[in-house]
Amino acid sequence: MTTEQAKAMARSWITAWNSHDMDAILSHYTGDLEMNTPYILSIMNDPSGTLHGNIAGGGPAFPHSCDPLS
């Protein structure tokens, strides 16, 4: 990935985040995602604080009903 490609990807992610568009945000992640955050505890009720797996399309690891941006 070139510097310009990385900057374009970062701009795209920031735009998606700021628009609160979950599909656009999730499109930046692959199926083998692993995310650690204390918010997983409250959003997903998972004591590990770790999100694993497919999140695209609101898959089982991250249903759209658990929108962290709301």
Distance bins in CASP14 RR format, pairs under 12 A and 6 or more apart:
PFRMAT RR
TARGET T0000
AUTHOR 0000-0000-0000
RMODE 2
METHOD distances of the structure
MODEL  1
1 7 0 0 0 0 1 0 0 0 0 0 0
1 8 0 0 0 0 1 0 0 0 0 0 0
1 9 1 0 0 1 0 0 0 0 0 0 0
1 10 0 0 0 0 0 1 0 0 0 0 0
2 8 0 0 0 0 1 0 0 0 0 0 0
2 9 0 0 0 0 0 1 0 0 0 0 0
3 9 0 0 0 0 0 1 0 0 0 0 0
3 10 0 0 0 0 0 1 0 0 0 0 0
4 10 0 0 0 0 0 1 0 0 0 0 0
4 11 0 0 0 0 0 1 0 0 0 0 0
5 11 0 0 0 0 0 1 0 0 0 0 0
5 12 0 0 0 0 0 1 0 0 0 0 0
6 12 0 0 0 0 0 1 0 0 0 0 0
6 13 0 0 0 0 0 1 0 0 0 0 0
7 13 0 0 0 0 0 1 0 0 0 0 0
7 14 0 0 0 0 0 1 0 0 0 0 0
8 14 0 0 0 0 0 1 0 0 0 0 0
8 15 0 0 0 0 0 1 0 0 0 0 0
8 28 0 0 0 0 0 1 0 0 0 0 0
9 15 0 0 0 0 0 1 0 0 0 0 0
9 16 0 0 0 0 0 1 0 0 0 0 0
9 27 0 0 0 0 0 1 0 0 0 0 0
9 28 1 0 0 1 0 0 0 0 0 0 0
9 29 0 0 0 0 0 1 0 0 0 0 0
10 16 0 0 0 0 0 1 0 0 0 0 0
10 17 0 0 0 0 0 1 0 0 0 0 0
10 28 0 0 0 0 1 0 0 0 0 0 0
11 17 0 0 0 0 0 1 0 0 0 0 0
11 18 0 0 0 0 0 1 0 0 0 0 0
11 28 0 0 0 0 0 1 0 0 0 0 0
12 18 0 0 0 0 0 1 0 0 0 0 0
12 19 0 0 0 0 0 1 0 0 0 0 0
12 21 0 0 0 0 0 1 0 0 0 0 0
12 24 1 0 0 1 0 0 0 0 0 0 0
12 25 0 0 0 0 1 0 0 0 0 0 0
12 27 0 0 0 0 1 0 0 0 0 0 0
12 28 1 0 0 1 0 0 0 0 0 0 0
13 19 0 0 0 0 0 1 0 0 0 0 0
13 21 0 0 0 0 0 1 0 0 0 0 0
13 24 0 0 0 0 1 0 0 0 0 0 0
13 25 1 0 0 1 0 0 0 0 0 0 0
13 26 0 0 0 0 0 1 0 0 0 0 0
13 27 0 0 0 0 1 0 0 0 0 0 0
13 28 1 0 1 0 0 0 0 0 0 0 0
13 29 0 0 0 0 1 0 0 0 0 0 0
14 21 0 0 0 0 0 1 0 0 0 0 0
14 24 0 0 0 0 0 1 0 0 0 0 0
14 25 0 0 0 0 0 1 0 0 0 0 0
14 28 0 0 0 0 0 1 0 0 0 0 0
15 21 0 0 0 0 1 0 0 0 0 0 0
15 24 1 0 0 1 0 0 0 0 0 0 0
15 25 0 0 0 0 1 0 0 0 0 0 0
15 27 0 0 0 0 0 1 0 0 0 0 0
15 28 0 0 0 0 0 1 0 0 0 0 0
16 22 0 0 0 0 1 0 0 0 0 0 0
16 23 0 0 0 0 1 0 0 0 0 0 0
16 24 1 1 0 0 0 0 0 0 0 0 0
16 25 1 0 1 0 0 0 0 0 0 0 0
16 26 0 0 0 0 1 0 0 0 0 0 0
16 27 1 0 0 1 0 0 0 0 0 0 0
16 28 1 0 0 1 0 0 0 0 0 0 0
16 29 0 0 0 0 0 1 0 0 0 0 0
16 69 0 0 0 0 0 1 0 0 0 0 0
17 24 0 0 0 0 1 0 0 0 0 0 0
17 25 1 0 1 0 0 0 0 0 0 0 0
17 26 0 0 0 0 0 1 0 0 0 0 0
17 27 0 0 0 0 0 1 0 0 0 0 0
17 28 0 0 0 0 1 0 0 0 0 0 0
17 68 0 0 0 0 0 1 0 0 0 0 0
17 69 1 0 0 1 0 0 0 0 0 0 0
18 24 0 0 0 0 0 1 0 0 0 0 0
18 25 0 0 0 0 1 0 0 0 0 0 0
18 69 0 0 0 0 1 0 0 0 0 0 0
19 25 0 0 0 0 1 0 0 0 0 0 0
19 69 0 0 0 0 1 0 0 0 0 0 0
20 64 0 0 0 0 0 1 0 0 0 0 0
20 67 0 0 0 0 1 0 0 0 0 0 0
20 68 0 0 0 0 1 0 0 0 0 0 0
20 69 1 0 1 0 0 0 0 0 0 0 0
20 70 1 0 0 1 0 0 0 0 0 0 0
21 27 0 0 0 0 1 0 0 0 0 0 0
21 28 0 0 0 0 0 1 0 0 0 0 0
21 64 0 0 0 0 0 1 0 0 0 0 0
21 67 0 0 0 0 0 1 0 0 0 0 0
21 69 0 0 0 0 1 0 0 0 0 0 0
22 28 0 0 0 0 0 1 0 0 0 0 0
22 29 0 0 0 0 0 1 0 0 0 0 0
22 55 0 0 0 0 1 0 0 0 0 0 0
22 56 0 0 0 0 0 1 0 0 0 0 0
22 57 0 0 0 0 1 0 0 0 0 0 0
22 58 1 0 0 1 0 0 0 0 0 0 0
22 59 0 0 0 0 0 1 0 0 0 0 0
22 62 0 0 0 0 1 0 0 0 0 0 0
22 63 0 0 0 0 0 1 0 0 0 0 0
22 64 1 0 1 0 0 0 0 0 0 0 0
22 65 0 0 0 0 0 1 0 0 0 0 0
22 66 0 0 0 0 1 0 0 0 0 0 0
22 67 1 0 1 0 0 0 0 0 0 0 0
22 68 0 0 0 0 1 0 0 0 0 0 0
22 69 1 0 0 1 0 0 0 0 0 0 0
22 70 0 0 0 0 1 0 0 0 0 0 0
23 29 0 0 0 0 0 1 0 0 0 0 0
23 55 0 0 0 0 0 1 0 0 0 0 0
23 56 0 0 0 0 1 0 0 0 0 0 0
23 57 1 0 0 1 0 0 0 0 0 0 0
23 58 0 0 0 0 1 0 0 0 0 0 0
23 59 0 0 0 0 0 1 0 0 0 0 0
23 62 0 0 0 0 0 1 0 0 0 0 0
23 64 0 0 0 0 1 0 0 0 0 0 0
23 67 0 0 0 0 0 1 0 0 0 0 0
24 56 0 0 0 0 0 1 0 0 0 0 0
24 57 0 0 0 0 0 1 0 0 0 0 0
24 69 0 0 0 0 0 1 0 0 0 0 0
25 33 0 0 0 0 0 1 0 0 0 0 0
25 35 0 0 0 0 0 1 0 0 0 0 0
25 55 0 0 0 0 1 0 0 0 0 0 0
25 56 0 0 0 0 0 1 0 0 0 0 0
25 57 0 0 0 0 0 1 0 0 0 0 0
25 58 0 0 0 0 0 1 0 0 0 0 0
25 62 0 0 0 0 0 1 0 0 0 0 0
25 64 0 0 0 0 0 1 0 0 0 0 0
25 67 0 0 0 0 1 0 0 0 0 0 0
25 68 0 0 0 0 1 0 0 0 0 0 0
25 69 0 0 0 0 1 0 0 0 0 0 0
26 33 0 0 0 0 1 0 0 0 0 0 0
26 35 0 0 0 0 0 1 0 0 0 0 0
26 51 0 0 0 0 0 1 0 0 0 0 0
26 53 0 0 0 0 0 1 0 0 0 0 0
26 54 0 0 0 0 1 0 0 0 0 0 0
26 55 1 0 1 0 0 0 0 0 0 0 0
26 56 1 0 1 0 0 0 0 0 0 0 0
26 57 1 0 0 1 0 0 0 0 0 0 0
26 58 1 0 0 1 0 0 0 0 0 0 0
26 59 0 0 0 0 1 0 0 0 0 0 0
26 61 0 0 0 0 0 1 0 0 0 0 0
26 62 1 0 0 1 0 0 0 0 0 0 0
26 63 0 0 0 0 0 1 0 0 0 0 0
26 64 0 0 0 0 1 0 0 0 0 0 0
26 66 0 0 0 0 0 1 0 0 0 0 0
26 67 0 0 0 0 0 1 0 0 0 0 0
26 68 0 0 0 0 0 1 0 0 0 0 0
26 69 0 0 0 0 0 1 0 0 0 0 0
27 55 0 0 0 0 1 0 0 0 0 0 0
27 56 1 0 0 1 0 0 0 0 0 0 0
27 57 0 0 0 0 1 0 0 0 0 0 0
27 58 0 0 0 0 0 1 0 0 0 0 0
28 35 0 0 0 0 0 1 0 0 0 0 0
28 55 0 0 0 0 0 1 0 0 0 0 0
28 56 0 0 0 0 1 0 0 0 0 0 0
29 35 0 0 0 0 1 0 0 0 0 0 0
29 51 0 0 0 0 1 0 0 0 0 0 0
29 52 0 0 0 0 0 1 0 0 0 0 0
29 53 0 0 0 0 1 0 0 0 0 0 0
29 54 0 0 0 0 1 0 0 0 0 0 0
29 55 1 0 1 0 0 0 0 0 0 0 0
29 56 1 0 0 1 0 0 0 0 0 0 0
29 57 0 0 0 0 0 1 0 0 0 0 0
29 58 0 0 0 0 0 1 0 0 0 0 0
29 59 0 0 0 0 0 1 0 0 0 0 0
29 61 0 0 0 0 0 1 0 0 0 0 0
29 62 0 0 0 0 1 0 0 0 0 0 0
30 53 0 0 0 0 1 0 0 0 0 0 0
30 54 0 0 0 0 1 0 0 0 0 0 0
30 55 0 0 0 0 1 0 0 0 0 0 0
30 56 0 0 0 0 1 0 0 0 0 0 0
30 61 0 0 0 0 0 1 0 0 0 0 0
31 51 0 0 0 0 0 1 0 0 0 0 0
31 52 0 0 0 0 1 0 0 0 0 0 0
31 53 1 0 1 0 0 0 0 0 0 0 0
31 54 1 0 1 0 0 0 0 0 0 0 0
31 55 1 0 0 1 0 0 0 0 0 0 0
31 56 1 0 0 1 0 0 0 0 0 0 0
31 57 0 0 0 0 0 1 0 0 0 0 0
31 58 0 0 0 0 0 1 0 0 0 0 0
31 59 0 0 0 0 1 0 0 0 0 0 0
31 60 0 0 0 0 0 1 0 0 0 0 0
31 61 0 0 0 0 1 0 0 0 0 0 0
31 62 0 0 0 0 0 1 0 0 0 0 0
32 51 0 0 0 0 0 1 0 0 0 0 0
32 52 0 0 0 0 1 0 0 0 0 0 0
32 53 1 0 0 1 0 0 0 0 0 0 0
32 54 0 0 0 0 1 0 0 0 0 0 0
32 55 0 0 0 0 0 1 0 0 0 0 0
32 56 0 0 0 0 0 1 0 0 0 0 0
32 61 0 0 0 0 0 1 0 0 0 0 0
33 40 0 0 0 0 0 1 0 0 0 0 0
33 50 0 0 0 0 0 1 0 0 0 0 0
33 51 1 0 0 1 0 0 0 0 0 0 0
33 52 1 0 0 1 0 0 0 0 0 0 0
33 53 1 0 1 0 0 0 0 0 0 0 0
33 54 1 0 0 1 0 0 0 0 0 0 0
33 55 1 0 1 0 0 0 0 0 0 0 0
33 56 0 0 0 0 1 0 0 0 0 0 0
33 58 0 0 0 0 0 1 0 0 0 0 0
33 59 0 0 0 0 0 1 0 0 0 0 0
33 61 1 0 0 1 0 0 0 0 0 0 0
33 62 0 0 0 0 1 0 0 0 0 0 0
34 40 0 0 0 0 0 1 0 0 0 0 0
34 48 0 0 0 0 0 1 0 0 0 0 0
34 49 0 0 0 0 0 1 0 0 0 0 0
34 50 1 0 0 1 0 0 0 0 0 0 0
34 51 1 0 0 1 0 0 0 0 0 0 0
34 52 1 0 1 0 0 0 0 0 0 0 0
34 53 1 0 0 1 0 0 0 0 0 0 0
34 54 0 0 0 0 0 1 0 0 0 0 0
34 55 0 0 0 0 0 1 0 0 0 0 0
34 61 0 0 0 0 1 0 0 0 0 0 0
35 43 0 0 0 0 0 1 0 0 0 0 0
35 44 0 0 0 0 0 1 0 0 0 0 0
35 46 0 0 0 0 0 1 0 0 0 0 0
35 48 0 0 0 0 0 1 0 0 0 0 0
35 49 0 0 0 0 1 0 0 0 0 0 0
35 50 1 0 0 1 0 0 0 0 0 0 0
35 51 1 0 1 0 0 0 0 0 0 0 0
35 52 0 0 0 0 1 0 0 0 0 0 0
35 53 0 0 0 0 1 0 0 0 0 0 0
35 55 0 0 0 0 1 0 0 0 0 0 0
35 61 0 0 0 0 1 0 0 0 0 0 0
35 62 0 0 0 0 1 0 0 0 0 0 0
35 68 0 0 0 0 0 1 0 0 0 0 0
36 46 0 0 0 0 0 1 0 0 0 0 0
36 48 0 0 0 0 1 0 0 0 0 0 0
36 49 1 0 0 1 0 0 0 0 0 0 0
36 50 1 0 1 0 0 0 0 0 0 0 0
36 51 1 0 0 1 0 0 0 0 0 0 0
36 52 0 0 0 0 0 1 0 0 0 0 0
37 43 0 0 0 0 1 0 0 0 0 0 0
37 44 0 0 0 0 0 1 0 0 0 0 0
37 46 0 0 0 0 0 1 0 0 0 0 0
37 48 0 0 0 0 0 1 0 0 0 0 0
37 49 1 0 0 1 0 0 0 0 0 0 0
37 50 0 0 0 0 1 0 0 0 0 0 0
37 51 1 0 0 1 0 0 0 0 0 0 0
37 62 0 0 0 0 0 1 0 0 0 0 0
37 68 0 0 0 0 1 0 0 0 0 0 0
38 44 0 0 0 0 0 1 0 0 0 0 0
38 46 0 0 0 0 0 1 0 0 0 0 0
38 47 0 0 0 0 0 1 0 0 0 0 0
38 48 0 0 0 0 0 1 0 0 0 0 0
38 49 1 0 0 1 0 0 0 0 0 0 0
38 50 0 0 0 0 0 1 0 0 0 0 0
38 51 0 0 0 0 0 1 0 0 0 0 0
38 68 0 0 0 0 0 1 0 0 0 0 0
39 45 0 0 0 0 0 1 0 0 0 0 0
39 46 0 0 0 0 0 1 0 0 0 0 0
39 49 0 0 0 0 1 0 0 0 0 0 0
39 50 0 0 0 0 0 1 0 0 0 0 0
39 51 0 0 0 0 1 0 0 0 0 0 0
39 62 0 0 0 0 0 1 0 0 0 0 0
39 66 0 0 0 0 1 0 0 0 0 0 0
39 67 0 0 0 0 0 1 0 0 0 0 0
39 68 1 0 1 0 0 0 0 0 0 0 0
39 69 0 0 0 0 0 1 0 0 0 0 0
40 46 1 0 1 0 0 0 0 0 0 0 0
40 47 0 0 0 0 1 0 0 0 0 0 0
40 48 1 0 0 1 0 0 0 0 0 0 0
40 49 1 1 0 0 0 0 0 0 0 0 0
40 50 1 0 0 1 0 0 0 0 0 0 0
40 51 1 0 1 0 0 0 0 0 0 0 0
40 52 0 0 0 0 1 0 0 0 0 0 0
40 55 0 0 0 0 0 1 0 0 0 0 0
40 61 0 0 0 0 0 1 0 0 0 0 0
40 62 0 0 0 0 1 0 0 0 0 0 0
40 66 0 0 0 0 1 0 0 0 0 0 0
40 68 0 0 0 0 1 0 0 0 0 0 0
41 47 1 0 0 1 0 0 0 0 0 0 0
41 48 0 0 0 0 1 0 0 0 0 0 0
41 49 1 0 1 0 0 0 0 0 0 0 0
41 50 0 0 0 0 1 0 0 0 0 0 0
41 51 0 0 0 0 0 1 0 0 0 0 0
41 66 0 0 0 0 0 1 0 0 0 0 0
41 68 0 0 0 0 0 1 0 0 0 0 0
42 49 0 0 0 0 1 0 0 0 0 0 0
42 66 0 0 0 0 1 0 0 0 0 0 0
42 68 0 0 0 0 1 0 0 0 0 0 0
43 49 0 0 0 0 1 0 0 0 0 0 0
43 51 0 0 0 0 1 0 0 0 0 0 0
43 61 0 0 0 0 0 1 0 0 0 0 0
43 62 0 0 0 0 1 0 0 0 0 0 0
43 63 0 0 0 0 1 0 0 0 0 0 0
43 64 0 0 0 0 0 1 0 0 0 0 0
43 65 0 0 0 0 0 1 0 0 0 0 0
43 66 1 0 1 0 0 0 0 0 0 0 0
43 67 0 0 0 0 1 0 0 0 0 0 0
43 68 1 0 1 0 0 0 0 0 0 0 0
43 69 0 0 0 0 0 1 0 0 0 0 0
43 70 0 0 0 0 0 1 0 0 0 0 0
44 50 0 0 0 0 1 0 0 0 0 0 0
44 51 1 0 0 1 0 0 0 0 0 0 0
44 52 0 0 0 0 0 1 0 0 0 0 0
44 55 0 0 0 0 0 1 0 0 0 0 0
44 60 0 0 0 0 0 1 0 0 0 0 0
44 61 0 0 0 0 1 0 0 0 0 0 0
44 62 1 0 0 1 0 0 0 0 0 0 0
44 63 0 0 0 0 1 0 0 0 0 0 0
44 65 0 0 0 0 0 1 0 0 0 0 0
44 66 1 0 0 1 0 0 0 0 0 0 0
44 67 0 0 0 0 0 1 0 0 0 0 0
44 68 0 0 0 0 1 0 0 0 0 0 0
45 51 0 0 0 0 0 1 0 0 0 0 0
45 63 0 0 0 0 0 1 0 0 0 0 0
45 66 0 0 0 0 1 0 0 0 0 0 0
46 52 0 0 0 0 1 0 0 0 0 0 0
46 61 0 0 0 0 1 0 0 0 0 0 0
46 62 0 0 0 0 0 1 0 0 0 0 0
46 66 0 0 0 0 0 1 0 0 0 0 0
50 61 0 0 0 0 0 1 0 0 0 0 0
51 58 0 0 0 0 0 1 0 0 0 0 0
51 59 0 0 0 0 0 1 0 0 0 0 0
51 60 0 0 0 0 0 1 0 0 0 0 0
51 61 1 0 1 0 0 0 0 0 0 0 0
51 62 1 0 0 1 0 0 0 0 0 0 0
51 63 0 0 0 0 0 1 0 0 0 0 0
51 66 0 0 0 0 0 1 0 0 0 0 0
51 68 0 0 0 0 0 1 0 0 0 0 0
52 59 0 0 0 0 0 1 0 0 0 0 0
52 60 0 0 0 0 1 0 0 0 0 0 0
52 61 1 0 0 1 0 0 0 0 0 0 0
52 62 0 0 0 0 1 0 0 0 0 0 0
53 59 0 0 0 0 1 0 0 0 0 0 0
53 60 0 0 0 0 1 0 0 0 0 0 0
53 61 1 0 1 0 0 0 0 0 0 0 0
53 62 0 0 0 0 1 0 0 0 0 0 0
54 60 1 0 0 1 0 0 0 0 0 0 0
54 61 1 0 1 0 0 0 0 0 0 0 0
54 62 0 0 0 0 1 0 0 0 0 0 0
54 63 0 0 0 0 0 1 0 0 0 0 0
55 61 1 0 1 0 0 0 0 0 0 0 0
55 62 1 1 0 0 0 0 0 0 0 0 0
55 63 0 0 0 0 1 0 0 0 0 0 0
55 64 0 0 0 0 1 0 0 0 0 0 0
55 66 0 0 0 0 0 1 0 0 0 0 0
55 68 0 0 0 0 0 1 0 0 0 0 0
56 62 0 0 0 0 1 0 0 0 0 0 0
56 63 0 0 0 0 0 1 0 0 0 0 0
56 64 0 0 0 0 0 1 0 0 0 0 0
57 63 0 0 0 0 1 0 0 0 0 0 0
57 64 1 0 0 1 0 0 0 0 0 0 0
58 64 1 0 1 0 0 0 0 0 0 0 0
58 65 0 0 0 0 1 0 0 0 0 0 0
58 66 0 0 0 0 1 0 0 0 0 0 0
58 67 0 0 0 0 0 1 0 0 0 0 0
59 65 0 0 0 0 0 1 0 0 0 0 0
59 66 0 0 0 0 0 1 0 0 0 0 0
60 66 0 0 0 0 0 1 0 0 0 0 0
62 68 0 0 0 0 1 0 0 0 0 0 0
64 70 0 0 0 0 0 1 0 0 0 0 0
END
